[in-house]
Amino acid sequence: MTRSTTDEAAAPQLPSPKERRRLREAKSLSEEQVAAAVGVTRATVRSWETGRTSPRGRKRVLYAKLIAPEPEALATTTPAAAMTAPAPVPTAPETVPESAAEPTPVPSAEPASEPAPEAAPEVSPEAAPEVKAMVVTEADTGTDTGEEAAGERRLSPAGAFDELYARTAPNLVRQAYLLTGRRALARESVERAFQLAWHRWPEVAVDRDPAGWVRAAAYEYAMSPWHRLRRAHRHPDAPPTEPGKRALFDALLDLPPAYRRTLLLYDGVGLDLPETAAETEASTPAAAGRLMTARAAVAERLPELASAATPAEQSALLHDRLGGLARAEHVPVPQPARAVRTGSEDKARLWTRAAVAGVALLIAVTGLTLHTAPTHYEPPISPAERVGGVPPRGGPQKLTAQDLKLQKTLREQLAHGPERLIPQLR
């Protein structure tokens, strides 16, 4: 047995990812406090609580002691008890995170914190004021993996899809509206994304972040430039009547699509910078540059945003303004999950039938061509052409009618007429 295997066997057992978050919230610890105590970033703590990764070595021991109700409680807790623990009551959504791996310093809002317990003496008791909840935050869109829900109760594929749709579809429509400024297109984008997700459900169901998969598909469809050719989506909907919301609405639509998407993901949804860069298919420095440029452009339209004392206050204020704009506008409710699944299946059947019909037509045309095609090569007959440059005909010419008459007369007189002298031999 190697040393790494021995260390893993001796390491304390951790509860399920969902139970980790419940224990942290029960002890009134924020993600920043846990990250500072263990010595990692906030994104790493989030990945531990969503089941993407698990701590190892010294970090695993510190993390287990930090979230345990008592130092000895975690060692006596069985995995079954951890899986059957009651689910926590949803709290205020998480604010905009900040990763320590950012090459460009991007400010983020920090949630409220309480004095750290005895298990984590390294945590600083100072933190920024808590930011109000936003309807387009990551906590509402449900970034927990499907593996956590499957650990509590087994769901059929349709049931798991319906649960994901009910949890994320309404807020995704609001996000798509902020991204496009068109209500009908926002609803259509979300429904198309979920139809694609149901068509590829074996792939989406095992994804680490099914909600993120659907969100990326909805954003890609909503930002497609081909919608400009459609008469219904050539122009955005009427802006809000309130001056502040209208200024923010116009500022968002004036941004380039890539900058608008980066700002919405970071300050609206609450992704950290590496996750935002990955979803926008850009490098982390490029995503940071887009974010700072977008914030500066929006701050020119919003005086209160430009007058913020610190970048954290600016981020929190922009977070609230985006949430207020998304909540204030009446966005159409998406179709029921059953209708979306039925539409996806109908579309799949339609494309299958079209493909079969196309193949059958191609086979028929090929057979007809082989039946009517000639079996050997027949050179084509060249059309008649006038030939020039031929020399005139030589030799005696053709006798005319008068010449023929004279010839006949001479022949007749030669036999009977005495007028002609016949030469004789001597």
C-alpha positions, 0 to 999 in steps of 0.5 A, a space after each residue: 500500500 502506497 503512502 497516498 492510499 494510507 493517508 486517504 484511509 486515515 483521513 476523516 470521512 466527510 458527509 455528503 456535499 449537501 450536508 457539508 453546506 448545511 453544517 457550514 450554515 448551521 455554524 454561521 460560517 460563510 464561504 470566505 471564512 471557511 476558505 480563509 481557515 483552510 487556506 483555499 479560495 472560495 471557488 474551491 469551497 464551493 466545489 467541495 459543497 457541490 460535489 465537484 471535488 473533495 479535499 485531501 490531506 491536511 485540508 481535508 482534516 482542517 475542513 472536517 474539523 471546521 464544519 463538524 458540530 464538535 471535534 469528535 462528532 464527525 468521527 462517530 457520524 456514519 455516512 448513512 446518517 449524513 445522507 439522511 440529514 434534513 435539507 437546509 432551508 434556502 438562505 440568501 443567495 451567494 454574492 459575487 465571488 472572487 478567485 485568488 487565481 485572478 490575474 486582474 484584481 476584480 472586486 466582489 461583494 462579501 456577505 455578512 459574517 458573524 464572529 467565528 467559532 472556536 473551531 476556526 480561530 484564524 477567520 477574521 470577524 470583519 466582513 462587508 454588509 450582506 447583499 440582498 437576494 437577486 432573482 438571477 443568482 446562482 443559488 436560484 438557478 440551482 448549480 448543485 449537481 444531479 448526483 446530490 439529489 440522486 443520493 437522497 431519492 431516485 428519480 426517473 429521467 423525466 422526473 429529474 428533468 422536470 425538477 431541473 426545469 422547474 428550479 431553473 427555467 423561470 430565472 433563466 428566462 429573466 437572465 435571457 431577457 437581460 441579455 437580449 432585451 426581448 421577452 419572446 426571444 428570452 422564453 424561446 431561448 430557454 425552451 430551446 435549450 431545455 429541448 436540447 438538454 432533453 435530447 442529450 439527457 444522458 450527457 446532461 444528467 451526468 454533467 457536473 453542473 446541469 443548470 450551467 449546461 442549460 444556461 450556456 445553451 440558452 445564452 448561445 441561442 439568445 445571442 445568435 446573430 441570425 435572430 436579426 433576420 427575423 422580423 419579430 426580433 429585429 428590435 428590442 422590446 420597449 424599455 422600462 418606464 422608470 428612469 433608473 431601470 431604463 438607463 441600466 437597460 440601455 447601458 446593457 444593450 449598448 454593450 457588445 454581446 461578449 461583454 454583456 454576457 460576462 457582466 451578467 454571469 459575474 455580477 448577476 449570476 454570481 460565478 467567479 472569474 475562472 468559471 465566467 471565463 470558461 463559460 464565455 470561452 475566454 481566458 481569465 485575463 480576457 474575462 477580467 478585462 471585459 468585466 472591468 470595461 463593461 462596469 465602466 461603461 455601465 457606470 457612465 449611465 448610472 451616477 450612483 454606480 460611479 460614485 461608489 466608494 469601493 469596488 465592492 460597493 460598486 459590485 453590490 450595487 450593480 448586483 442589486 440593480 440587475 436583480 431589480 431590473 429582472 424582477 420589475 419586468 414582466 417576463 413570459 412564463 415558460 411552457 410546462 416541462 412536459 410540453 418541452 419534453 414533448 416538443 423535443 421528442 416531436 422535433 427529434 421524430 420530425 428530423 428522423 423522418 426527414 432524414 429517412 425521406 431524404 435517404 429514400 429519395 436519394 436512393 430512388 434518384 440513383 436507381 432511376 439514373 442507373 436504369 436510364 443511363 446508356 450502357 456504352 459511349 456514343 459520340 455525339 454527331 457534330 453539327 453541319 458547318 460551312 467550309 471556307 478556303 476551298 480552291 475552285 474546281 479545275 479541268 473541263 467544266 460541265 457541259 451546258 444544255 446548249 453544248 449537249 445539243 450541239 454534241 448531239 447534232 454533230 453525232 447525228 450528222 457524222 453518220 448520214 451527212 455527205 457534207 463532212 469529209 472523211 479522211 482516207 488512208 493512202 
